[in-house]
Structure formats: structure tokens, C-alpha cells
């Protein structure tokens, strides 16, 4: 079963995963000013016809993810790379984007963040898919001997971003939303996530 076929009911029945709404980032977040490269990319992206998921991803989402790598050299970014858990055919598929806590690797190791594009629908419709991918990422970390049990995720339609956190089989969905026209706040959240998972 592909990640997109999951619902929260299926996640609870099959894996015991619960969901809860909360405020994820109440303190410790510093806004980060976007680079001129990102501002230019976003300005151009907004002028493009954004009628498809692919167009939104290339024009508005990937520039933000690329900004992470520009600012934080200790991560690796994967786009559309398979995240399949051996022995569980239900946990298979390719997250739209995945961030690893290790630099300069050619396949995902120690994933810390999964991003789901909401396919021209309301962002809420991607929550269960993102949760399933986050759970698979946590299982991969366990297989690799990673101590961290917290995985972050986000669902976006390119304009609205909603963050999630998986911890001890509870998926916390952020009550707050972050928006493309508030780039310093959005980058602050993403920066917090990668800094929290920096090795050493």
C-alpha cells in the first residue's frame, strides 16, 4: 500500500499511531532572512502558471528546500527517493522530499524530515500520508541504530505549510500554519528542525 493510501484510522489500527493537535513551535524559533537567491526564485515562481503539482513543486517548494542545503551543509536532500521498509509492504513509496541528517550521501540515512505536497488539494488531505512516511523514517532510523525518536514532517500546497512531529507513536499536528509570504518564519521553523538534529 502506498503512503498516499493511508488514513489516520489505518495508521492506528495497523501500527498503534495516535494523532493530536497542538502548538509545535511555541518558543526557541528565530526568524531567518531568506537569501537573495531564494527571493529571486520565489518572485519568478509566482509569475509562472501554477496549475499542476509539478509546477508548484519546481517553482515554489524546491527553492525553499534548496535554501536549507545552502544554509546547512550537514544535511542531504532527497527528492522522490524510495523509502521502503523491509518486511512491511505497506510502508513503501517515495516522499516528495526527504531531509537526512548526514551530508554527502547517495541514499537516505537518518532521515529527520519528510515533506508531502498536497496535490492541488487542501493541505489537510496530506496529513495521514505524511504521518505514514514519518513513521517509516523512524523505523529506518531504528534499523540504522539512530537514537533519535523524533521525526518532523510538513504538508504544503506551496502557499500554506503545516508541520507535524512524530514522537513515541503520536503524530502531533501543528495548529499554526505558515505561509509563503512569511518566508523568515517558515525558514526559521525549517532551520530549527535541521539544527536540532545536527550531529555533534
Buried (B, 14 or more C-beta within 10 A) or exposed (E): BEBBEBEBEBBBEBBEBEBEEEEBBEEEEEEBEBBEEBBEBBEEBBEEEBEEBEBBBBBBBBBBBBBBBEBBEBBBBBBEBEBEBEEEEBBBBBBBBBBBBBEEEEEBBBBBBBBBBBBEEEBEBBBBBBBBBBBBBBBBBEEEEBEBEBBBBBBBBBBBBBBBBBBEBEBBBBEBEBEBEEBEBBBBBBBBBBEEBEEE
